[in-house]
């Protein structure tokens, strides 16, 4: 799959908005619309909710909201605490002594976070700043205590951390040379920059030279080190999870490059071991999807490979609360990154592995255990929505949860609570993410109003789902997004998603945002053509070696179906717009369907598969 960069996609979207029939900041709303429509400036400056963190007892949550200055466009986070034990409680702002990210509760109830800044008193002492882990006590009134440095011996920036459930250890990760036995070696030679100048030397290097949007650095990898904790402070130099000796350990990136994160790392419930996802950095790596799950006993020895029998992706290790079972997500087909992700279970005593959802045609994107260990909770795309599911670890029965009373849209960041239920975020085409709580894994209630009220002051949109018979007579789904009160004729935009195994589903986007474009007076039509996700693996596979066939037919039939369904849309004034694979398709349209559109907007698209 090929995804556009965030900045590039925004440029493409901004180019379209600038060409809109009504200038976003100056002109009157479209005919029939009396409320100010959403602008590109609104999209950029809307507050953005981060993922919540919950304490061990499930009684407190903290979350961050990023705000953007409308003049300078500088972004800054604000942090809040919410008392989950009191229905209707209002969020309390947290005043931290320095800029913080990655907030997490420790078992002691203290709040841990990353910061590259220093408290004022430390600055006065002339301390050198790196990104490190800090902690503060947190009162019931939201008052925080004095900051305490957790990671005292590191000389390298920390990219992320996880705390063992008992609070006796912490795992930190960041870029560390493979031959370095501790977290950071300040004297490590930079063999990739022989100098003078900025040229890079790759002399027989295994693995990537360049990966996604960055150069690879020979010998430098994302590595995890585990430190004992005493009174919230690390002890010693830490133990490398990949093995102390490069000759006997493994050489790999954890989290994996370029999109891996904390979901790839998990402590055993008793803190005695660490499970992590890695892909070996060798000559096979650039063409491999063989991510594996390893177990480190935290003794510096070579980690144990748990998923060696599967040469495709294994990721997101999730040990059960009783420590007896390991769950994870896995693909079946090597080298195919759009394969279905099913749920696997391993009995850690016998080593027996089961494919728990082998007969379920869903590709799961996230996986956690319920607090009582009696079920697994997962999310997966399903026909324009991303709902949550309960999975029985014994029978494999999958039950769709009705958290939003049938209007699931996009559920994410789900955290099971100790006394049952869950905390999660939900967003849609209509608005960005808000925080919700479900007490019984049924209908949830909103806990925040980050952007909802502000969105209510903008012209309302309406999104209409539709289906039609596409290529091979298969059912294909799409959506029409337009201003609710706009009078026709309305010019059309055919939105073409990237991937190509992806979807313009019912979810908010800070990049290709249908509401922003519709607010400029367009009807935005998106079609989940063959190859899209959320319709079963056969539908996703159908685009293989057919990038310009069935998808183009689906787009042609989908546009016709949308124009028939909504007669206020003016099909004589239509524009096609896409990025990544969508950009490829826009180029394909220019050569194979050129007379249909008044304009085309192409971002980050492939125009020659040979050069790709």
Order of alpha helices (4+ residues) and beta strands (2+ residues): alpha-alpha-beta-beta-beta-beta-beta-beta-beta-alpha-beta-beta-beta-beta-beta-beta-beta-beta-beta-beta-beta-beta-beta-beta-beta-beta-beta-beta-beta-beta-beta-beta-beta-beta-beta-alpha-beta-beta-beta-alpha-beta-alpha-alpha-beta-alpha-beta
